[in-house]
Amino acid sequence: MTYSADRLWEEVVYVAYYLHWPADSILDLEHPARQRVIEEIGRINLKISDPDGSGD
């Protein structure tokens, strides 16, 4: 499976922005672990932006 460098950088920047982790720490994560971190950040952002879950 090929993983584009652009996609990898998007993931690194996303995690670094939200968690303030250094790039080398993010790059040390295996892909499935990095994807899980990204999913959890997304869930947190959804809760913050819509805390009552109303979708409004």
C-alpha positions as CSV (number, residue, x, y, z in Angstrom):
1,M,0.0,0.0,0.0
2,T,1.3,3.4,-1.0
3,Y,0.9,6.3,1.4
4,S,1.4,9.7,-0.1
5,A,3.9,12.1,1.4
6,D,1.2,14.9,1.2
7,R,-1.3,12.8,3.2
8,L,1.3,12.0,5.8
9,W,2.2,15.7,6.3
10,E,-1.5,16.5,6.6
11,E,-1.7,14.0,9.5
12,V,1.4,15.2,11.1
13,V,0.4,18.9,11.0
14,Y,-3.2,18.1,12.2
15,V,-1.9,16.2,15.3
16,A,0.9,18.7,16.0
17,Y,-1.6,21.6,15.8
18,Y,-4.1,20.1,18.2
19,L,-1.8,18.2,20.6
20,H,1.4,20.2,20.3
21,W,3.4,17.1,19.8
22,P,6.7,17.3,17.9
23,A,6.7,15.9,14.4
24,D,9.2,13.1,15.1
25,S,6.9,11.8,17.9
26,I,4.0,11.7,15.5
27,L,6.0,10.1,12.8
28,D,7.1,7.4,15.3
29,L,3.5,6.3,15.6
30,E,2.4,3.3,13.5
31,H,-0.2,4.3,10.9
32,P,-3.2,2.7,12.7
33,A,-2.2,4.4,16.0
34,R,-1.8,7.8,14.2
35,Q,-5.2,7.3,12.5
36,R,-6.8,6.6,15.9
37,V,-5.3,9.8,17.4
38,I,-6.7,11.7,14.4
39,E,-10.2,10.2,14.9
40,E,-10.2,11.1,18.6
41,I,-9.2,14.7,17.9
42,G,-12.0,14.8,15.4
43,R,-14.5,13.5,18.0
44,I,-13.3,16.1,20.6
45,N,-13.7,18.9,18.0
46,L,-17.3,17.7,17.3
47,K,-18.1,17.8,21.0
48,I,-16.6,21.2,21.4
49,S,-18.4,22.6,18.4
50,D,-21.8,21.0,19.3
51,P,-21.8,20.1,23.0
52,D,-25.5,19.3,23.2
53,G,-25.4,17.1,20.1
54,S,-28.3,18.9,18.5
55,G,-26.6,19.4,15.2
56,D,-27.5,23.1,15.2
